[in-house]
Amino acid sequence: MKECILIISFCALFAATIKAQSPIIPISRSTKDMAIVDSARIRVWYALNALDISNSNTYDDLQRLEIGNHVSKYYSFFVFNSDSLVTEWSNSNRKAQGAPIRLGPKGKIDCWNEYQYSEYFKDLSLNTFTEYSRMPGFLQNMNSQYTEEMPVQNWEIGKDTLTILGYSCQQATCLFRGREYTVWFSMDIPLANGPWKFGGLPGLILKVSDKDNLFNFECIKIEYFKRKIPIRRYKDYNKYRRRQRTDVLKIQREANENFAKVAGLKVRGTFPTRKPHHYMELE
């Protein structure tokens, strides 16, 4: 019965998204089922594709980078916060036969997006990078993971400077997997890390933009902790199917461009066409 109600709860969301062939957000998961993999003294917040940096409702996503001695984690705060609120709601409404799909702020994105629903872990000791790709609703059986050597960007450091949140930053540029990026990093924070797959500079990357202005990450806040905070990873990631990076990118592309068809959903007439979706990795 509970499964039936959960399926029914998708209907309103499905009706809204299927018109544009947009991938449906997955069912919330319990934030209690996590294991500690490291601890951090610093947490960095980034706005993804903000129209107004002062208004989080205009972001595609609000994301966080937690950096430990051995592991760093990059993930969506909007998604984690929603899952946390739904977990609390479920604990307070144990007799309910269903649960909300999403709670809390969500920015301007109403559907699944791989850059929002994936979590990224850098193993600083093993020099490896792992993405856990949480797929849209109806495609949970395609949840995937891959591990690769730490991505390397061949940076050219420029002379231009910029101040971000009071930190003096230098400019650097690179060509990475088909896109040209300009970043701003601060040697005031001597951590060779940054949002998503970026890193390898002699300071924390606080701002990123690509040449076509399709992807923009900008730091909005940095937290320092006297007492370390835990870096956690979902236990069910062990069940995500291991694949090659290129295979995961292909699956994500198919979910974005042909969601209804891939999910096996029946739509009267022809499948609706979704507006073009852009990818950070072109190769």
N, C-alpha and C positions, 0 to 999 in steps of 0.2 A: 504493500500500500504506500509506504513511504517513497519508494522508487517512482511509483506512478505520479505522486504529487510533485516530486522533484522534476519529473519530466514535464508535467503540466506547467510548472513555474517557468519553463523555458518559452512558453508559447508567445507571450507578449514580446519578449526580447527577440525571439525568432522572427516574428512578423515584421518587426522594425528593421532587422538587419538583412533579412533575406532579399528585400527589395533591391538592395545594393550589392547583394552577394557577399556581404561582409562576414568574416568568421565570428562565430558566437563566443562570448567569454566562457571559460570553463567554470564548473561548479567550484565553490569555495572549498578550501581544504583546512584541516585543523592545524593551527599553529602550535599545538601542544606536542605534535609528533616531530620534534626536531632534536638533533644532536649537536653538541658543542664541538667545533673543530679547531677553534683558536680563540684568542681574546684580543681586543683592540683598545687603544687609548685615543684614537681619532676616528671621527665619522664625518664624511664630506657629503654635502647635499648638492645635487645638480638638477637644474631645470632642463628638460628636453623639449626643444622646439617651442619656446615660450613666445607668445605674441606680446605679452606684457610681463616683464620679469617680476613685477610687484604683485601680480595676481595669479595664483596657482591654478585658477580655473581656466586660464588660457594656455596651460602647458599641455603637451602631449602626455607627459609623465613627470613625476617628481621621483628622483632616483637617489640612492645612497651608496656610498663606498665606505666600507669598514676595512681598516688596514691593521693586520696583526703582524707578529714577527715572522710567521710562517705562511699564513693564508690571508688573502684579501677577498672580499665578497662585494659584488656589485649587483644591485637589485632594485625593483620598483617599490617605493614606499606606498604608493597608491594601492597596489595589489596586496602587499603585505598588511597594510592597515585594514583593508577591507576583509581579508581573511581573518585577521585578529578580531575584528568587530563581530563577524559572523560566528566565530568560535565562541565568543562571550555570549552572544545572543542564544546560541544553541545550548550552552550550559545553563542559561537562565530560563529556557523554554524547553525543558526536556520532554514534555508531553506533546510538543508540536510535531506534526507529521511531515513537516518540511522546513526549509530554512531559506532566508533571503539569498539571492545569488551574489549581491554586492551591496556593501554599505560604505558610507563615508565619501570623501571627495574623490573624484575620478578624472579631473581635468577635462579636456575636450574630446577625448577618444571614447567611443561607445561600443567598440568591438575589440576582438582579440588583435594583438599586435606582438610580433615575436620579440621586439625590443623591450616590451613591457612585461611579457609573461615568461621570459627566460631569466635565469639567474646565472651569474658568471663568477667563477672562482679561479683565482690565480694562486697556484701553489708556489710560493716564493722559494721554498727549499728545493723542490724538484724541478723548478723552472718549467712548469706546465700550466696550461689553461684549460678549464673545463666549462662547457656550457650545458645547462640542463634546460631543455626546451619543453615547456609545458604547452601542449597543443590546445586548440579550441574545443569547445563543447562538441560532442559527437565524434571527436577524433582522439580521445584520450588513449586509445590503443596505439597511437603513434607517438606518444611521449618519448622523447629521445635524449641521448646525451652523447657527447664526444669529448675526447681529450686530445690536445695537440701540444706541441712544443710552444713555449711562450711566444706569442706573436711579436715580431720585430719590426719596428718602423725605422727606416733610415732617415733620421732627422737632419735637416739643415737649419742651424740656429741663426736667426737674423739679429739685427741690431735694434729693431723697434721694441719699445717697452709700453706697458700698460699697467695701471693699478686696478686690482680687483679685490674688493673687500679689504682694502688697506694693504694688500700684499703687492709688492713690486714684481711684475712679471716680464718675461722675455718671450719673444715670438719664435716659433719653430714651424717648419713646414715639412711635409712628406707626401709621398705617393704610397698608398696602402691598399692593396687588393682592388685596384681599379678606380680609386677616388683620391683626389688631392685634398689634403687637410691643412689647415692653419690652426695652431694651438698656442696657448699662452700658459707658461709654466712659471712657478715661483721657486727660486732657490732659497727663499726664506723658510720653505717647508721642504727639506731635503729628502723627499720620498719619491722614488722613481716609479710613480703610479699615476693613475688617472681613470676617467670614466671608460666603461666598456672595455675594449681591448687595448686601449692606449696606455703607454708607459715608456720607460727607458730613457727618460730625460733626467738631468741632475736636479729635479725639483718636481713637486706635485703639479699636474696639469689641472688648471682651473677653468679653462675655456677651450672649446673645440668647435670648428665650423668647417664644412666642406666647400669646395669651390663653387658648387651649384646652389649653395645655401638651402640644401634639403635637410641637413642634420646639424643641429646646434645644441651643444651641451654647455651650460654656464653654471658655475658654482654660485650658490646663493647663501650658503652657511657652512661653517666648519665648527665642529664640536670637539673639545678636548676633555678627556675624562681622567680624573685623578685615580679613580678605581676602574680598572679595565672592565669593559663590557664584553659579553660573550658573542662570538661569531657563530651563528647556527646554520645548520643545513638540514633540509627535510630528509627524514629517514627513508621515505618512499622513493627517493632518487635512485636508490639501489635497484629499483625495479624498472627504471627507464632503460629502454633498449639502447645498447651501445652501437653507434654507427660512425661512419667517417664524416668529417666536417662538411664535405661537399654534398653528401647524402642528406644531412639535416637541412642544409640550405635549400636543397631541392624540394624537400617535404614542406618546408615553410613557404616556399614560393607557390607550390600547388595549393596549399591551404588559403593563401591570400588571393590567388587569381581564379581558382575554381572550387571554392569552398563547398557549395551545395553538391556539386558533382562528386567530389572526393569523399564527402560525408555520406553519399548515397541518399540524399534527400530528394524527394520528388517535388518538382515544381511544374505547374501547368504552363505549357508553352515552352518557349526557349529559356535557357538559363539567363538571368539578368547579368549585365556587364558591370563590373565594379570599376570605379575610377582607378587610374594607374597607381600602382604601389611601388615605392622606391626602396632600394636595398643598399645597405652600407657596403656590403661585399659583392663585388661584381665578378670576382674570380676566386 
